[in-house]
Amino acid sequence: MKNETRKSTAATSKTVDMAGNAKTQDGKVVSVVGDKLTSTCNKGQEHHHTVTKDAQITCDGKASKLTDLKVGTDIRMTCCKDDENKLMAIEYGKHLQAAAH
């Protein structure tokens, strides 16, 4: 990750860096169809995102693909600065599973 100048607002599972750049949100995969990702937040609400063509998708720090995501997987999504419905990064793996429980 970039610098650690980020603050968390736990009620929404969102993080914003102090410079006001990209936002992250934790959730669970509901579905992946093409470049569309549907997830749920900790409140159970569904969110719909478009994954950018150059999105960085990683599992435990290693390169992965959008098609590798399975329903129910805990994920951390990073939204584009100018459009919260577009994702520029998705992380998943053991480190997020442990944090979710």
PyMOL CGO cylinders between C-alpha atoms (Angstrom):
from pymol import cmd
from pymol.cgo import CYLINDER

trace = [
    CYLINDER, 0.00, 0.00, 0.00, 1.00, 3.63, -0.28, 0.3, 1, 1, 1, 1, 1, 1,
    CYLINDER, 1.00, 3.63, -0.28, 1.89, 5.71, 2.72, 0.3, 1, 1, 1, 1, 1, 1,
    CYLINDER, 1.89, 5.71, 2.72, 0.06, 4.93, 5.92, 0.3, 1, 1, 1, 1, 1, 1,
    CYLINDER, 0.06, 4.93, 5.92, -1.52, 8.37, 6.34, 0.3, 1, 1, 1, 1, 1, 1,
    CYLINDER, -1.52, 8.37, 6.34, -4.99, 6.89, 6.15, 0.3, 1, 1, 1, 1, 1, 1,
    CYLINDER, -4.99, 6.89, 6.15, -7.77, 7.06, 8.67, 0.3, 1, 1, 1, 1, 1, 1,
    CYLINDER, -7.77, 7.06, 8.67, -10.60, 4.59, 9.03, 0.3, 1, 1, 1, 1, 1, 1,
    CYLINDER, -10.60, 4.59, 9.03, -14.25, 5.29, 9.62, 0.3, 1, 1, 1, 1, 1, 1,
    CYLINDER, -14.25, 5.29, 9.62, -15.30, 1.89, 10.94, 0.3, 1, 1, 1, 1, 1, 1,
    CYLINDER, -15.30, 1.89, 10.94, -19.04, 2.52, 10.74, 0.3, 1, 1, 1, 1, 1, 1,
    CYLINDER, -19.04, 2.52, 10.74, -18.92, 2.46, 6.95, 0.3, 1, 1, 1, 1, 1, 1,
    CYLINDER, -18.92, 2.46, 6.95, -15.85, 0.25, 6.45, 0.3, 1, 1, 1, 1, 1, 1,
    CYLINDER, -15.85, 0.25, 6.45, -14.41, 3.02, 4.29, 0.3, 1, 1, 1, 1, 1, 1,
    CYLINDER, -14.41, 3.02, 4.29, -10.93, 4.50, 4.44, 0.3, 1, 1, 1, 1, 1, 1,
    CYLINDER, -10.93, 4.50, 4.44, -9.82, 7.82, 3.00, 0.3, 1, 1, 1, 1, 1, 1,
    CYLINDER, -9.82, 7.82, 3.00, -6.24, 8.95, 2.84, 0.3, 1, 1, 1, 1, 1, 1,
    CYLINDER, -6.24, 8.95, 2.84, -5.50, 12.30, 4.41, 0.3, 1, 1, 1, 1, 1, 1,
    CYLINDER, -5.50, 12.30, 4.41, -4.86, 13.92, 1.02, 0.3, 1, 1, 1, 1, 1, 1,
    CYLINDER, -4.86, 13.92, 1.02, -8.40, 13.04, -0.11, 0.3, 1, 1, 1, 1, 1, 1,
    CYLINDER, -8.40, 13.04, -0.11, -7.29, 10.60, -2.77, 0.3, 1, 1, 1, 1, 1, 1,
    CYLINDER, -7.29, 10.60, -2.77, -8.65, 7.10, -3.34, 0.3, 1, 1, 1, 1, 1, 1,
    CYLINDER, -8.65, 7.10, -3.34, -11.18, 5.50, -0.98, 0.3, 1, 1, 1, 1, 1, 1,
    CYLINDER, -11.18, 5.50, -0.98, -11.24, 1.88, 0.03, 0.3, 1, 1, 1, 1, 1, 1,
    CYLINDER, -11.24, 1.88, 0.03, -14.17, -0.21, 1.16, 0.3, 1, 1, 1, 1, 1, 1,
    CYLINDER, -14.17, -0.21, 1.16, -14.32, -3.73, 2.57, 0.3, 1, 1, 1, 1, 1, 1,
    CYLINDER, -14.32, -3.73, 2.57, -17.04, -6.11, 1.46, 0.3, 1, 1, 1, 1, 1, 1,
    CYLINDER, -17.04, -6.11, 1.46, -17.96, -9.56, 0.20, 0.3, 1, 1, 1, 1, 1, 1,
    CYLINDER, -17.96, -9.56, 0.20, -18.32, -10.67, -3.41, 0.3, 1, 1, 1, 1, 1, 1,
    CYLINDER, -18.32, -10.67, -3.41, -21.92, -11.24, -4.55, 0.3, 1, 1, 1, 1, 1, 1,
    CYLINDER, -21.92, -11.24, -4.55, -21.18, -11.66, -8.26, 0.3, 1, 1, 1, 1, 1, 1,
    CYLINDER, -21.18, -11.66, -8.26, -18.70, -10.95, -11.04, 0.3, 1, 1, 1, 1, 1, 1,
    CYLINDER, -18.70, -10.95, -11.04, -20.00, -10.61, -14.60, 0.3, 1, 1, 1, 1, 1, 1,
    CYLINDER, -20.00, -10.61, -14.60, -17.55, -9.31, -17.17, 0.3, 1, 1, 1, 1, 1, 1,
    CYLINDER, -17.55, -9.31, -17.17, -16.05, -6.14, -15.68, 0.3, 1, 1, 1, 1, 1, 1,
    CYLINDER, -16.05, -6.14, -15.68, -18.97, -5.68, -13.23, 0.3, 1, 1, 1, 1, 1, 1,
    CYLINDER, -18.97, -5.68, -13.23, -18.55, -6.53, -9.56, 0.3, 1, 1, 1, 1, 1, 1,
    CYLINDER, -18.55, -6.53, -9.56, -21.43, -6.63, -7.09, 0.3, 1, 1, 1, 1, 1, 1,
    CYLINDER, -21.43, -6.63, -7.09, -20.52, -6.69, -3.41, 0.3, 1, 1, 1, 1, 1, 1,
    CYLINDER, -20.52, -6.69, -3.41, -22.15, -6.24, -0.04, 0.3, 1, 1, 1, 1, 1, 1,
    CYLINDER, -22.15, -6.24, -0.04, -20.87, -3.96, 2.71, 0.3, 1, 1, 1, 1, 1, 1,
    CYLINDER, -20.87, -3.96, 2.71, -20.93, -4.67, 6.43, 0.3, 1, 1, 1, 1, 1, 1,
    CYLINDER, -20.93, -4.67, 6.43, -24.49, -3.28, 6.53, 0.3, 1, 1, 1, 1, 1, 1,
    CYLINDER, -24.49, -3.28, 6.53, -25.62, -5.89, 4.00, 0.3, 1, 1, 1, 1, 1, 1,
    CYLINDER, -25.62, -5.89, 4.00, -26.28, -3.33, 1.27, 0.3, 1, 1, 1, 1, 1, 1,
    CYLINDER, -26.28, -3.33, 1.27, -25.37, -4.25, -2.31, 0.3, 1, 1, 1, 1, 1, 1,
    CYLINDER, -25.37, -4.25, -2.31, -22.96, -2.05, -4.23, 0.3, 1, 1, 1, 1, 1, 1,
    CYLINDER, -22.96, -2.05, -4.23, -22.31, -2.22, -7.99, 0.3, 1, 1, 1, 1, 1, 1,
    CYLINDER, -22.31, -2.22, -7.99, -18.94, -1.32, -9.45, 0.3, 1, 1, 1, 1, 1, 1,
    CYLINDER, -18.94, -1.32, -9.45, -17.15, -1.38, -12.78, 0.3, 1, 1, 1, 1, 1, 1,
    CYLINDER, -17.15, -1.38, -12.78, -13.59, -2.72, -12.57, 0.3, 1, 1, 1, 1, 1, 1,
    CYLINDER, -13.59, -2.72, -12.57, -11.20, -0.66, -14.70, 0.3, 1, 1, 1, 1, 1, 1,
    CYLINDER, -11.20, -0.66, -14.70, -9.19, -2.46, -17.39, 0.3, 1, 1, 1, 1, 1, 1,
    CYLINDER, -9.19, -2.46, -17.39, -5.92, -1.70, -15.59, 0.3, 1, 1, 1, 1, 1, 1,
    CYLINDER, -5.92, -1.70, -15.59, -7.20, -2.52, -12.09, 0.3, 1, 1, 1, 1, 1, 1,
    CYLINDER, -7.20, -2.52, -12.09, -4.66, -4.13, -9.80, 0.3, 1, 1, 1, 1, 1, 1,
    CYLINDER, -4.66, -4.13, -9.80, -6.17, -7.35, -8.41, 0.3, 1, 1, 1, 1, 1, 1,
    CYLINDER, -6.17, -7.35, -8.41, -4.16, -9.21, -5.79, 0.3, 1, 1, 1, 1, 1, 1,
    CYLINDER, -4.16, -9.21, -5.79, -4.56, -12.25, -3.57, 0.3, 1, 1, 1, 1, 1, 1,
    CYLINDER, -4.56, -12.25, -3.57, -2.22, -12.22, -0.57, 0.3, 1, 1, 1, 1, 1, 1,
    CYLINDER, -2.22, -12.22, -0.57, -0.04, -9.72, -2.44, 0.3, 1, 1, 1, 1, 1, 1,
    CYLINDER, -0.04, -9.72, -2.44, 0.25, -11.78, -5.64, 0.3, 1, 1, 1, 1, 1, 1,
    CYLINDER, 0.25, -11.78, -5.64, -1.26, -10.84, -9.00, 0.3, 1, 1, 1, 1, 1, 1,
    CYLINDER, -1.26, -10.84, -9.00, -4.70, -12.31, -9.61, 0.3, 1, 1, 1, 1, 1, 1,
    CYLINDER, -4.70, -12.31, -9.61, -7.64, -11.92, -12.01, 0.3, 1, 1, 1, 1, 1, 1,
    CYLINDER, -7.64, -11.92, -12.01, -11.19, -10.69, -11.56, 0.3, 1, 1, 1, 1, 1, 1,
    CYLINDER, -11.19, -10.69, -11.56, -12.45, -14.11, -12.64, 0.3, 1, 1, 1, 1, 1, 1,
    CYLINDER, -12.45, -14.11, -12.64, -10.64, -15.68, -9.66, 0.3, 1, 1, 1, 1, 1, 1,
    CYLINDER, -10.64, -15.68, -9.66, -13.03, -13.98, -7.21, 0.3, 1, 1, 1, 1, 1, 1,
    CYLINDER, -13.03, -13.98, -7.21, -15.65, -16.33, -5.78, 0.3, 1, 1, 1, 1, 1, 1,
    CYLINDER, -15.65, -16.33, -5.78, -19.02, -15.53, -4.19, 0.3, 1, 1, 1, 1, 1, 1,
    CYLINDER, -19.02, -15.53, -4.19, -18.57, -14.80, -0.48, 0.3, 1, 1, 1, 1, 1, 1,
    CYLINDER, -18.57, -14.80, -0.48, -14.90, -13.81, -0.73, 0.3, 1, 1, 1, 1, 1, 1,
    CYLINDER, -14.90, -13.81, -0.73, -13.88, -10.98, 1.63, 0.3, 1, 1, 1, 1, 1, 1,
    CYLINDER, -13.88, -10.98, 1.63, -12.43, -8.14, -0.46, 0.3, 1, 1, 1, 1, 1, 1,
    CYLINDER, -12.43, -8.14, -0.46, -11.00, -4.64, -0.07, 0.3, 1, 1, 1, 1, 1, 1,
    CYLINDER, -11.00, -4.64, -0.07, -11.84, -2.40, -3.01, 0.3, 1, 1, 1, 1, 1, 1,
    CYLINDER, -11.84, -2.40, -3.01, -10.09, 0.84, -3.94, 0.3, 1, 1, 1, 1, 1, 1,
    CYLINDER, -10.09, 0.84, -3.94, -12.30, 3.27, -5.85, 0.3, 1, 1, 1, 1, 1, 1,
    CYLINDER, -12.30, 3.27, -5.85, -11.10, 5.72, -8.49, 0.3, 1, 1, 1, 1, 1, 1,
    CYLINDER, -11.10, 5.72, -8.49, -10.62, 9.20, -7.10, 0.3, 1, 1, 1, 1, 1, 1,
    CYLINDER, -10.62, 9.20, -7.10, -13.10, 10.78, -9.53, 0.3, 1, 1, 1, 1, 1, 1,
    CYLINDER, -13.10, 10.78, -9.53, -15.73, 7.98, -9.58, 0.3, 1, 1, 1, 1, 1, 1,
    CYLINDER, -15.73, 7.98, -9.58, -16.57, 5.79, -6.58, 0.3, 1, 1, 1, 1, 1, 1,
    CYLINDER, -16.57, 5.79, -6.58, -18.37, 3.33, -8.87, 0.3, 1, 1, 1, 1, 1, 1,
    CYLINDER, -18.37, 3.33, -8.87, -15.13, 2.43, -10.66, 0.3, 1, 1, 1, 1, 1, 1,
    CYLINDER, -15.13, 2.43, -10.66, -12.57, 0.21, -8.98, 0.3, 1, 1, 1, 1, 1, 1,
    CYLINDER, -12.57, 0.21, -8.98, -8.84, 0.54, -9.57, 0.3, 1, 1, 1, 1, 1, 1,
    CYLINDER, -8.84, 0.54, -9.57, -7.75, -2.16, -7.12, 0.3, 1, 1, 1, 1, 1, 1,
    CYLINDER, -7.75, -2.16, -7.12, -9.15, -5.21, -5.36, 0.3, 1, 1, 1, 1, 1, 1,
    CYLINDER, -9.15, -5.21, -5.36, -7.35, -7.13, -2.61, 0.3, 1, 1, 1, 1, 1, 1,
    CYLINDER, -7.35, -7.13, -2.61, -8.35, -10.44, -1.14, 0.3, 1, 1, 1, 1, 1, 1,
    CYLINDER, -8.35, -10.44, -1.14, -6.79, -13.32, 0.72, 0.3, 1, 1, 1, 1, 1, 1,
    CYLINDER, -6.79, -13.32, 0.72, -6.02, -14.66, 4.16, 0.3, 1, 1, 1, 1, 1, 1,
    CYLINDER, -6.02, -14.66, 4.16, -5.14, -11.25, 5.64, 0.3, 1, 1, 1, 1, 1, 1,
    CYLINDER, -5.14, -11.25, 5.64, -8.66, -9.95, 4.89, 0.3, 1, 1, 1, 1, 1, 1,
    CYLINDER, -8.66, -9.95, 4.89, -10.41, -13.12, 6.05, 0.3, 1, 1, 1, 1, 1, 1,
    CYLINDER, -10.41, -13.12, 6.05, -8.76, -12.82, 9.46, 0.3, 1, 1, 1, 1, 1, 1,
    CYLINDER, -8.76, -12.82, 9.46, -9.69, -9.14, 9.76, 0.3, 1, 1, 1, 1, 1, 1,
    CYLINDER, -9.69, -9.14, 9.76, -13.34, -9.83, 8.88, 0.3, 1, 1, 1, 1, 1, 1,
    CYLINDER, -13.34, -9.83, 8.88, -13.86, -12.28, 11.73, 0.3, 1, 1, 1, 1, 1, 1,
]
cmd.load_cgo(trace, "trace")
